[in-house]
């Protein structure tokens, strides 16, 4: 008979390489993080924008397949992307792309060992947010001027 009170305890039990049993700690999860903290919010947003990027890549594949399929299929995709909902989607995708890129650069700087002190973490976090807004606006301004 097992004395386990919680089924999650089964994941905590393991063995060392010599065979002796060991209890592994449970990893902290969402309930221990402060979601309004700059580092947590930007980390979670970076992951979310990565997923959004994947959706954008699927839409690009849809667009390319439609272009190869013929004028009717391509016209349907162009109609959707040119609609109000499509433009909102593309604007959101542009913002997600800039955010993900800038946050990725921030992570690369961390990988190089720069920017771990708290003041720099907050400065680079604000720079990512401001840069996302500015670069998204400039991208769409350039698009509208060239349209």
VEXLUM-367463 format. One line per 3 residues: their letters; for each residue z, x, y of N, C-alpha, C. Coordinates in pm, 1 decimal, padded with zeros to 6 digits. Layout:
a	Z:X:Y:Z:X:Y:Z:X:Y  ...
This chain:
xxx	00000.0:00083.3:-00118.5:00000.0:00000.0:00000.0:00000.0:00087.4:00124.2  -00081.8:00055.1:00219.3:-00092.4:00134.0:00341.4:00012.4:00089.3:00442.3  00064.6:00183.3:00515.7:00161.7:00151.8:00620.5:00096.2:00153.4:00758.0
xxx	-00036.1:00156.2:00759.7:-00108.9:00161.4:00885.3:-00090.5:00030.9:00962.6  -00047.7:00040.7:01089.2:-00028.0:-00076.4:01173.2:-00158.2:-00117.3:01243.1  -00241.2:-00019.7:01270.6:-00361.9:-00043.0:01347.8:-00478.7:00021.3:01274.2
xxx	-00589.3:-00050.6:01261.7:-00702.9:00004.0:01187.6:-00762.4:00126.9:01254.8  -00738.1:00145.1:01383.8:-00790.2:00263.2:01453.3:-00722.0:00390.9:01405.9  -00605.5:00376.1:01344.7:-00535.6:00494.5:01296.2:-00614.9:00566.7:01188.7
xxx	-00701.8:00496.1:01118.3:-00781.9:00559.7:01013.6:-00871.5:00667.6:01071.9  -00916.1:00650.4:01194.9:-01000.9:00751.0:01257.4:-00921.6:00870.4:01307.4  -00790.1:00857.8:01310.3:-00705.6:00966.4:01359.3:-00665.5:01062.4:01248.3
xxx	-00686.5:01023.4:01123.5:-00641.8:01105.5:01011.8:-00757.2:01194.6:00966.9  -00730.3:01323.4:00959.2:-00831.9:01417.9:00915.7:-00769.1:01530.1:00836.3  -00849.8:01627.2:00800.7:-00800.0:01742.1:00724.8:-00851.9:01870.5:00788.4
xxx	-00764.9:01969.5:00790.3:-00805.2:02102.5:00836.2:-00893.2:02166.6:00728.8  -00949.9:02280.2:00763.5:-01036.4:02349.2:00666.8:-00960.6:02394.9:00542.5  -00828.5:02411.6:00553.9:-00749.9:02450.9:00436.4:-00701.6:02330.1:00355.7
xxx	-00735.5:02208.2:00400.8:-00701.0:02087.5:00326.5:-00575.3:02018.0:00372.3  -00498.7:02076.5:00462.8:-00376.6:02011.1:00509.2:-00411.5:01896.3:00603.4  -00337.5:01785.9:00591.5:-00368.2:01670.2:00677.3:-00328.9:01695.3:00822.4
xxx	-00401.8:01631.6:00912.2:-00374.6:01642.8:01055.6:-00404.2:01507.6:01119.9  -00325.1:01473.2:01222.7:-00349.8:01349.6:01298.3:-00424.8:01386.7:01426.1  -00544.5:01331.7:01440.5:-00623.8:01358.0:01560.4:-00582.5:01259.6:01669.6
xxx	-00582.5:01304.2:01794.1:-00550.7:01210.1:01903.5:-00668.2:01117.1:01929.8  -00638.0:00997.0:01973.9:-00744.1:00906.2:02016.6:-00793.9:00951.2:02152.9  -00922.4:00945.9:02171.5:-00980.4:00984.0:02299.6:-00949.7:00876.3:02402.5
xxx	-00919.9:00916.5:02526.6:-00898.3:00814.1:02629.8:-01026.7:00736.7:02654.2  -01014.0:00612.4:02686.2:-01131.7:00528.4:02705.9:-01127.3:00470.2:02846.4  -01204.8:00368.5:02870.9:-01222.2:00313.9:03004.4:-01092.3:00270.5:03071.4
xxx	-00994.2:00228.9:02993.3:-00872.2:00177.5:03054.9:-00790.9:00286.3:03124.9  -00815.2:00414.4:03097.0:-00737.9:00519.0:03162.1:-00808.5:00578.2:03283.6  -00933.1:00542.5:03306.3:-01007.5:00597.6:03419.2:-00999.5:00505.6:03539.7
xxx	-00992.9:00564.6:03656.5:-00996.8:00489.5:03781.4:-01142.8:00476.9:03822.6  -01197.2:00357.7:03808.9:-01339.4:00337.2:03832.8:-01378.9:00352.4:03979.4  -01282.3:00347.6:04069.9:-01314.4:00361.7:04211.1:-01307.9:00507.1:04256.6
xxx	-01270.9:00596.2:04167.9:-01267.0:00737.7:04199.5:-01410.5:00789.4:04204.7  -01440.2:00874.3:04302.4:-01576.5:00923.5:04323.9:-01636.5:00983.7:04197.5  -01562.0:01070.4:04130.5:-01618.1:01139.3:04014.6:-01648.3:01043.0:03900.3
xxx	-01558.8:00949.1:03874.8:-01582.1:00852.5:03767.0:-01698.6:00760.6:03799.8  -01700.1:00709.1:03921.6:-01806.1:00615.6:03961.5:-01943.0:00681.9:03955.7  -01952.6:00805.7:04003.8:-02082.6:00873.2:04002.5:-02123.7:00912.2:03861.3
xxx	-02029.1:00949.0:03778.5:-02061.6:00983.9:03639.9:-02115.7:00862.5:03564.8  -02047.8:00750.0:03580.0:-02093.6:00628.0:03513.7:-02228.0:00584.3:03570.4  -02244.2:00594.1:03701.9:-02370.9:00556.4:03764.8:-02484.3:00647.9:03719.9
xxx	-02454.2:00775.0:03698.6:-02556.5:00867.4:03650.8:-02606.3:00824.9:03513.5  -02516.2:00783.7:03427.9:-02555.7:00736.5:03294.9:-02635.5:00606.7:03303.9  -02591.9:00516.1:03389.5:-02662.4:00388.6:03405.0:-02802.9:00411.1:03459.0
xxx	-02817.7:00501.7:03557.4:-02950.6:00527.3:03611.7:-03039.7:00596.2:03509.1  -02981.8:00669.4:03416.5:-03061.6:00725.2:03306.7:-03120.5:00615.2:03220.2  -03042.5:00511.0:03195.3:-03092.6:00396.1:03119.1:-03201.3:00323.1:03198.7
xxx	-03178.3:00307.4:03328.1:-03278.0:00241.8:03413.7:-03408.1:00322.0:03413.1  -03397.6:00454.2:03415.4:-03514.6:00541.0:03407.2:-03591.7:00514.0:03278.7  -03521.0:00493.3:03168.8:-03586.4:00463.4:03041.1:-03662.8:00331.9:03047.7
xxx	-03602.9:00232.3:03112.9:-03672.2:00104.0:03130.7:-03796.8:00125.6:03216.8  -03785.1:00206.2:03321.6:-03900.2:00237.2:03406.2:-04010.1:00307.7:03329.0  -03973.4:00396.4:03237.6:-04072.9:00464.2:03154.1:-04144.2:00364.3:03063.3
xxx	-04070.4:00265.8:03011.4:-04132.9:00163.1:02927.7:-04230.2:00078.5:03009.4  -04194.4:00047.8:03134.1:-04285.6:-00027.9:03221.0:-04409.4:00055.4:03251.4  -04393.8:00186.0:03268.9:-04509.4:00271.4:03292.0:-04601.6:00274.7:03169.6
xxx	-04543.7:00277.5:03050.5:-04624.1:00271.5:02928.3:-04698.0:00138.1:02922.3  -04630.5:00028.8:02958.5:-04693.9:-00103.8:02963.0:-04813.6:-00100.4:03057.8  -04795.7:-00038.6:03174.8:-04901.1:-00029.0:03274.9:-05018.7:00052.9:03221.3
xxx	-04990.3:00165.8:03156.1:-05096.3:00250.4:03101.2:-05171.0:00183.1:02987.2  -05098.9:00115.1:02899.2:-05163.0:00043.3:02788.9:-05250.4:-00069.0:02843.7  -05200.6:-00138.0:02945.7:-05279.9:-00244.9:03007.1:-05405.2:-00188.1:03073.3
xxx	-05394.2:-00072.0:03136.7:-05510.8:-00009.3:03199.3:-05614.7:00027.0:03094.2  -05569.1:00069.5:02976.5:-05661.4:00105.2:02869.0:-05716.6:-00017.8:02798.1  -05646.8:-00130.6:02809.7:-05687.2:-00252.0:02738.0:-05797.3:-00330.1:02807.3
xxx	-05807.7:-00316.8:02935.8:-05913.5:-00387.5:03006.8:-05866.1:-00449.7:03135.8  -05961.4:-00503.7:03212.6:-05928.4:-00554.3:03345.8:-05831.3:-00672.7:03346.1  -05839.6:-00759.5:03246.0:-05751.7:-00877.0:03245.7:-05605.5:-00836.4:03223.4
xxx	-05581.5:-00751.8:03123.4:-05444.6:-00706.5:03096.1:-05390.8:-00625.1:03213.8  -05476.3:-00539.5:03270.5:-05433.2:-00458.4:03383.8:-05403.1:-00546.8:03504.2  -05483.5:-00648.5:03524.7:-05460.0:-00741.8:03634.9:-05327.0:-00813.9:03621.5
xxx	-05290.2:-00850.0:03499.2:-05161.8:-00916.9:03476.8:-05044.1:-00826.4:03512.2  -05052.3:-00699.3:03471.2:-04944.7:-00605.7:03502.7:-04938.9:-00581.5:03653.6  -05055.6:-00564.1:03713.8:-05060.5:-00542.6:03858.1:-05007.3:-00663.6:03933.8
xxx	-05035.8:-00782.7:03882.5:-04983.3:-00904.1:03946.2:-04830.9:-00901.8:03943.1  -04773.0:-00868.3:03825.3:-04627.4:-00865.8:03814.3:-04567.6:-00759.1:03905.6  -04622.4:-00638.4:03900.8:-04564.9:-00529.9:03981.1:-04584.8:-00553.3:04130.8
xxx	-04684.9:-00631.7:04167.7:-04707.6:-00663.8:04308.4:-04631.8:-00786.1:04355.8  -04567.5:-00857.7:04263.3:-04490.4:-00976.2:04301.3:-04359.4:-00933.3:04367.1  -04289.6:-01029.4:04425.5:-04161.4:-01000.6:04489.9:-04064.1:-00937.8:04391.2
xxx	-04056.9:-00995.1:04271.2:-03967.0:-00943.2:04168.1:-04009.4:-00802.6:04125.6  -04139.3:-00780.0:04113.7:-04189.7:-00648.4:04076.1:-04159.7:-00543.4:04181.4  -04175.9:-00580.4:04309.5:-04145.9:-00486.6:04418.4:-03996.6:-00453.3:04419.5
xxx	-03912.2:-00553.4:04398.6:-03767.6:-00527.3:04390.7:-03735.4:-00433.6:04274.5  -03801.1:-00457.0:04161.4:-03781.2:-00370.6:04045.3:-03822.2:-00226.8:04078.0  -03938.7:-00211.2:04140.4:-03987.1:-00077.3:04174.1:-03898.4:-00008.6:04277.6
xxx	-03846.3:-00085.7:04372.3:-03752.3:-00027.5:04469.5:-03624.3:00018.8:04400.2  -03572.6:-00064.7:04312.2:-03453.9:-00027.3:04236.0:-03479.4:00094.0:04148.3  -03597.5:00099.2:04088.6:-03634.1:00212.5:04004.7:-03643.6:00340.7:04088.0
xxx	-03696.5:00328.7:04208.8:-03704.7:00444.2:04297.9:-03564.6:00494.5:04333.2  -03476.3:00402.3:04367.4:-03338.0:00441.1:04397.5:-03270.2:00504.0:04276.9  -03291.9:00447.2:04158.9:-03232.6:00503.1:04037.0:-03288.2:00642.4:04008.6
xxx	-03417.2:00660.7:04033.1:-03478.8:00791.7:04009.3:-03420.1:00896.9:04101.8  -03407.1:00865.1:04230.1:-03350.5:00962.1:04324.4:-03204.0:00989.6:04292.7  -03127.7:00885.2:04263.3:-02986.0:00906.0:04231.6:-02971.5:00994.4:04108.6
xxx	-03046.7:00962.3:04003.2:-03036.5:01036.7:03878.2:-03077.9:01182.6:03898.8  -03180.7:01204.8:03979.9:-03225.8:01340.9:04007.7:-03119.3:01419.2:04085.3  -03067.2:01360.0:04191.6:-02967.6:01429.2:04273.4:-02837.9:01452.0:04197.0
xxx	-02795.1:01353.2:04120.5:-02673.7:01371.2:04039.9:-02697.8:01475.3:03931.1  -02819.2:01482.0:03879.9:-02852.5:01584.5:03781.5:-02846.0:01724.0:03840.9  -02894.1:01739.8:03964.7:-02884.0:01868.0:04033.6:-02737.0:01905.3:04053.7
xxx	-02656.5:01805.4:04088.7:-02511.8:01828.5:04104.8:-02450.3:01876.7:03973.6  -02491.4:01815.8:03862.2:-02440.7:01858.6:03731.9:-02488.1:01999.5:03697.2  -02611.1:02033.3:03734.2:-02659.1:02169.6:03710.3:-02576.8:02272.2:03787.5
xxx	-02538.5:02236.2:03909.8:-02452.5:02325.2:03988.0:-02317.2:02342.0:03919.9  -02264.8:02232.3:03865.1:-02139.0:02241.9:03790.8:-02156.2:02330.8:03668.6  -02270.0:02317.5:03599.2:-02294.2:02401.8:03482.0:-02297.3:02549.6:03519.2
xxx	-02339.1:02578.8:03642.3:-02341.4:02716.7:03689.8:-02203.1:02761.9:03738.4  -02105.4:02670.9:03737.5:-01969.2:02705.9:03776.1:-01938.5:02685.7:03923.0  -02023.8:02615.3:03995.9:-02002.8:02594.8:04138.4:-01964.6:02450.1:04165.8
xxx	-01869.4:02430.2:04256.3:-01839.3:02296.4:04305.5:-01731.9:02220.4:04232.4  -01642.4:02288.7:04164.1:-01537.0:02218.6:04090.9:-01415.5:02183.6:04176.2  -01398.6:02248.0:04290.4:-01281.2:02216.6:04371.0:-01298.1:02077.7:04432.6
xxx	-01188.3:02008.2:04450.3:-01189.7:01867.1:04489.9:-01266.4:01842.5:04620.1  -01247.5:01919.5:04727.2:-01325.5:01892.6:04848.7:-01476.3:01901.8:04825.6  -01520.1:01999.9:04746.3:-01663.1:02014.5:04718.5:-01713.8:01901.6:04630.3
xxx	-01632.1:01857.4:04536.2:-01670.8:01744.6:04450.5:-01699.0:01620.8:04536.3  -01612.8:01594.4:04632.9:-01632.6:01477.5:04718.9:-01750.1:01496.7:04814.5  -01769.0:01620.0:04865.2:-01883.5:01645.2:04953.7:-02015.2:01626.3:04879.7
xxx	-02024.9:01682.8:04759.4:-02149.5:01668.8:04684.2:-02170.0:01524.6:04637.2  -02061.9:01453.2:04608.7:-02074.0:01311.9:04571.9:-02129.2:01230.1:04687.0  -02075.8:01254.6:04805.7:-02128.3:01183.9:04923.5:-02272.4:01224.4:04951.2
xxx	-02303.8:01351.6:04930.7:-02440.8:01398.7:04952.0:-02537.5:01329.3:04855.9  -02494.7:01308.2:04732.7:-02578.9:01236.4:04635.4:-02603.0:01093.3:04683.2  -02498.5:01026.2:04727.4:-02513.3:00886.5:04771.5:-02599.6:00876.3:04897.2
xxx	-02573.3:00960.2:04995.9:-02651.6:00956.2:05120.1:-02795.7:00998.6:05092.0  -02812.3:01104.4:05012.9:-02946.6:01151.1:04978.6:-03026.7:01045.5:04904.5  -02961.2:00970.5:04816.8:-03030.0:00862.5:04744.9:-03083.3:00758.5:04842.0
xxx	-02999.6:00715.5:04934.7:-03043.3:00615.5:05032.5:-03155.8:00666.0:05120.4  -03140.9:00788.2:05171.6:-03241.7:00844.1:05262.5:-03373.6:00867.1:05189.3  -03368.7:00929.3:05072.6:-03491.8:00959.5:04999.9:-03561.9:00833.4:04947.7
xxx	-03485.1:00732.8:04908.8:-03546.2:00606.2:04867.7:-03616.9:00541.2:04985.8  -03550.0:00538.5:05101.5:-03610.9:00480.3:05221.1:-03735.8:00558.5:05262.5  -03729.6:00691.2:05259.0:-03846.1:00772.5:05295.4:-03961.5:00754.0:05197.3
xxx	-03929.9:00740.9:05070.0:-04033.6:00717.6:04969.7:-04106.4:00587.2:04996.9  -04031.1:00480.8:05023.2:-04093.2:00351.1:05047.2:-04160.7:00345.8:05183.7  -04110.0:00417.6:05280.6:-04177.0:00425.7:05410.1:-04312.1:00494.8:05394.4
xxx	-04314.8:00605.7:05321.1:-04441.4:00676.1:05294.9:-04537.4:00587.2:05216.2  -04485.2:00512.0:05122.9:-04570.5:00422.2:05043.9:-04630.5:00313.1:05131.9  -04548.5:00254.3:05217.7:-04599.0:00147.9:05304.6:-04696.9:00201.1:05407.9
xxx	-04676.4:00322.4:05458.6:-04770.3:00380.4:05555.9:-04904.4:00408.6:05488.6  -04900.9:00458.3:05365.6:-05026.4:00491.6:05298.4:-05094.4:00371.2:05233.1  -05026.2:00261.3:05223.3:-05081.3:00141.0:05161.0:-05183.3:00086.1:05251.8
